[in-house]
């Protein structure tokens, strides 16, 4: 008897990699961008691809600019509604990371129609719609195709005052680094795929990955926040290195101060590590120094691809309490100071 049809459908079985762990390795991406033609560069394009920032920004006038981004990936969880909600939250994060307010979204839907029930696909879309509803925006359209693997995400459009744009450049030596969410989503995803993630851990994973990075709007209004990005597929070290390169400064982080999801360090030590983590380290490991006891689990967590990860802010020391207050009044209780920007070359020291 064929029992395949009797097993519960697991979305993660349909994908070769889940969430932001699907991203092209950072070294490969830099090479692709470096060899791309810049094309038309109008003066109104305030932010493009030059520093691998979170979104493009186009000035309409002195008080208004359009912010545009897109993000999509394959399932990181098995529950269809949760997958849709996580993917949509992740896409909207790039709007918040620019200090902008989302306006509307377009859905990007690629599904194996011969293998997934329509009810499952509809639940994925419903999850994305629910996330956008929490952000106060509509899904105003989109595009669908038949695909070998399930893929879902958004094109997200926002608006910002050009004077309030936050970029992944502009950090200065002495700036304090504040991280909005704990690390470990990719580790949890690896454990889930092998059915080794507990119910409480799964609930924590979904709660964090569907928490909208709304503090970015308030942080955009703070002049003392010099650089802002969100930590996603390149891991904490990768996105911090983007700030370092763009700002021509170094950084130092204290691993013991970095917030982690419950049991994430133990799961990493047990081998629940994504392929994306190894690709990340291969792409930028030469730009990282260790001033503390090094082990594979520590490296895995700091390079762990974060799906819908937290905001990473570089701010003036006298603004730290205000920045932490912005996070914590909006429900980001584990936001924490994790290090500082330093003089010297664009590299990160882990202490």
Secondary structure, DSSP 8 states (H G I E B T S, - for coil): ---GGGS---GGGG-SS-GGGGS--HHHHHHHHHTS------TTEEE-TTTT-SSEEEESSSS-EEEEEEEEE--SSS-HHHHHHHHHHHHHHHHHTTT-EEEEEEEEEEE-TTTS-HHHHHHHHHHHHHHHHHHT-EEEEEEEEE-SS-EEEEEEEEEE-GGG---S----TT-EEEE-S-B-HHHHHHHHHTT---HHHHHHHHHHHTS--THHHHHHT-TTEEEEEE--TTHHHHHHHHHHHHHT-EEEE-GGGS-B-TTHHHHHHTT---HHHHHHHHHHGGGEEESS---HHHHHHHH---TT--EEEEE-GGGHHHHHHHHHHTT-TT-EEEEEEESSSS-EEE-
